[in-house]
């Protein structure tokens, strides 16, 4: 399995991927899922991949050694949208070539990608026009794609559910770049904690807007002191906050109203509601559940 996440904030882009490709009991293997296309001063593109490893590698081969040399490549396109189209076309080419054979063996065509980066606009040089901003795209198995926005400034592929809550609570477009990187690492740590099929080492690349070169990259293994601090501190602080939240305050509330079926109990009946038997009188207006869950009005007592 895989977990990859990429974020687009005002200061630049963050990319993080694990490297585990198999998590069998006696067969654990790794492969890089981050590919970087860098031409310093002109373009930096980062591609994250998830899904069937043979398919994602076939797409990378198609991007590196296209069957038709005359086609645009990630090295020649002039915009990030064109770059996303090139990746999408490579996915469709691999599908056309491989999908039928895979289907005969009962294997789904399963691959997805995140592409982000910035391409220098030569026409903007020296005339005071700003360079095109960094952009981020999600590319699906059909070759179609969507772009990140200020409403949704990040994408995930692979085992995404465990690492999503922290990103939703923290990340906004104005988040500083290093803070976004920290958020990505906490998201990854949460995923590693809950899913054995995602594992170290990790690849982290942080791209500063308009740098047009890779300036921050690290491969993170189990000995990385910053990641170990993240792992230890996040777990400790979660337990601390959890212990400081007051427990439920249960209060007795008298008799329990019963519905018309013998032996069955309802948790709540609106005042004046009728019994199942229409001839019976309305339920007592003060009938309440036997217990209510009331919000504590005082801090949790400390021992």
N, C-alpha and C positions, 0 to 999 in steps of 0.2 A: 504494500500500500504506500501511500505518499501523503505528505502535507506540504503544500507550497502556499505562500501568501505574498502579495505585493500591495503596496500602498502608494498613493499619489497625493502628496501634500504640497502646500505652496512653495516649500523650500526644495522640493525634489522628489525622489522616488526611493522606496525601500523594497528589497527583494530578499526573501528567506525561503530556503528549501531544505528538506531532510535528504538523506541519501539511501534509506533502506528500501530494498526492492523485494525482499522475501523474508518472512518472519516465521518460517517453519521451526518446529522444535529443535531440529538438528541441522537446519539449513538457513543461515542468515547471510544475505549478500547485500552489497551496496553498489550504487551507481550514481553518478552526478546527474541532477535533474535541472541544473542551471547552466545555460549556454550564453556566452557573452560575445557580442559582435561589436568590436571597438576599433574605430579609426580616429585616434586622438586628434581633437580639434575639428572633427567633422561629424562624427556620430558615435553614439553609444546605445546599443540595443541589447536588452536582456530578455531571454526566453526561458520560462519555467515550464516543465512538462509533467503530466500525470497520466496514468493509465497503463495499458499494455506496453511493456518496455520495448518489445520488438517494433511496435508501431511508432512510438515516439522517436526511437532511433532512426526508423525509416524516414520519418518526416525530416529529421535533422540532416540525414544524408541527402534528401531531395533539396534541402535549402543550401547545403554546402556544394553538392555536385548535381545541379539540375539536369534532368534528361534533355531539356532543350536549352542550350547555352544562351540563346538569344533572349530568353525571358528575363524580366526584371528580377533582381535579387535583393537581399537585405543590404548589400553593399552598394547598390546603385539607386534604390528608390529615393525620392526627394522628400517624402512626408511619412509620418508614422502611420497614417491611415493606409497608405500604399504598402507599407511594411506588413500591416495586419492582413491585407489582401494577399500578399505573397505567401504568408504562412498558411492562410486559409486555402489557397490553391494547392500548396504542397500537401496539405491534409487530404484534399479531394483526389489528388493524383495517387496518393498511397491507397486511398480507399478503392479507387477504380482498379488498381492493380492487385490488391490483396484481399478485399472484402469477400469475394466469392469463395476463394479457397478457405478462408477462415470460417465462413458459414458452414462449409461441408464438414468441418471438424467441431462445430458447435461453439466456436469462439466469437464473442462479440467484438465489433470494431469499437474499441474503447480507448480514446485518447482526448486530452484537452490541454490547452496551453494558456499561459499568461505572457503577453508581450508588452514591454514598456521601454521607454527611452526617449531620446531627443536627437533630432537631426538638424545639423547646421543649414541655415538658409543663406546661401552665398549672396543672393540679391539684397539681403538685409545688412550686409557688412558695410560699414563706413558711412551709412546714410541716416543713422539715428533710429532705424527701425528695429524693434525688439526681435530677438530670435523666437521662433515658434516654441511654445511651452512644452515641457515634458508631457507625455501622454501614456495612458495605460489601457490595454485591451484584454478581454477574455475571448479566446477562440475555441469553438466547440468542435465536436467530432465531425460535424457536417461541413466545416470550413467557414461557417458564419461566425460573426463576432459582435461584441458590444464594447462600448467604451465606458470607463469610469467617469464619475461626475462629482460635483461638490456634495450632492446628496448621498452618493455611494462612492467614497474615495478609495475603495480597496476591493480586491478580488481574492478568492481562495479556490484552490483545486485540490482534489484528493479528500483526505479525511478531515473535513472542515468543521464539523459540529462542535468539537471540544474547544477549539481556539476562537470561536466566533464571539462568545459573550463579552470578553474583555475588549475586543476591538470595537464592538458596537457601543460600549460604554465610554470609551476613551477617545477614539480617533475622530478628528474633524479636520477639514482642510488646513486650518491654521496651526495644527499641531507641529511643534518644532521637529526637525528631521531626526535628531538623535532620540527624542522622546518617542517618535513613531517606531524607530528601530527597537527601542526597549519594549514597546507594546507588542511588536511582532515576536520578540523573543519570549515574552510571557505567554503569548498565544501558542507558540510552539511548545513551550514547557508544559502547558496544560494538556496539549495533545499527547505528548510523550508520556505523561503521567497516566493517561487513560487508555492508550492504544499501543499495544506491543508492535504493531506493524509499521509504526513510524519511529525512526531512531537516528541517533547520532552516527557520524558527524553531520553538522549543518553547514550550509553555505549562506553567508550574509553579505549582501552588496548594498551599499548606500550611495545613491547618486545625487550629487548636488546640482541643482538647476544651473544650466548654462556652463557647467564645467567642461562638457564634451570630452570627458575622459573619466576612467574609473579612478577614484581617489580613496575609497574606503571599501575594502573587501577583507573578509576573514573566514577561515574554515574553523569551525568550532567543534572540538572534541570534548570528551569527558573531563579533561584536565584544564579546560579553559576557566580561569578564575572568575571572570565576570559572569559567565553563564552559571557557574556553580553558585555564585552569590544570588543571581536571579532565582534559581531553583530553590535555594534554602529560604531566602527572605520572603518570596511570594507565598510559600506554604505556611511559614510562621505567621505572617500578617493575616492571611485568610483565617487561620484558626483563632487568632487574637480577636479579629472583628466578629467572627461567629460567636465566640464566648461572651462578647460584650452586648450582643443583642438580647433583650429580655426574653425569657421563656413565655409561652402562652399562660395567661392568667385565667384559670377556669373558675367560674362562680356558679354555685347552685341556684337554680331558678324555679324550684317548686315542682309540682306534678307534671308528668309528661302527657300531653294530649294524645289520644289514640284515634286512629281512623276507624272506619266502619268494619274493617276486617279483623277478626279475632286474632290476637297474638302478634299483629303487625304494629309497628310504631313509626310515626312520622317525626322528622326533626323539627318541622315548623308548619304551623297552620295559621293562616291569616285570621285576625280577630273577626268573629261573626261568620266564619265559614261553616257550611252545613255538613252534617254527618252524611255518610253514604245513604242512609235512610232519610228520605225527604220529610218524613213525619216527625223526625226528632228535632229538638230545639237547636239553635245555633250553638257552636262551641263557645265556652266562656271566653269573653273578650280578653281576659288577662292570662289565658293559657299560653305558656311559653315552653320552650325546650327544657329538658332537665338540666342541661349545662349550656352556657354560652361562652364563646371565646372573646374575651374583652381585651382591648388594647391596654397594656400596662401603663399606668399614669405616674409611675415612679421609676427611677433608674434601677438597674439590676443590682441587688445586694451583693457585695463582695465578701467572701469569707476571710 
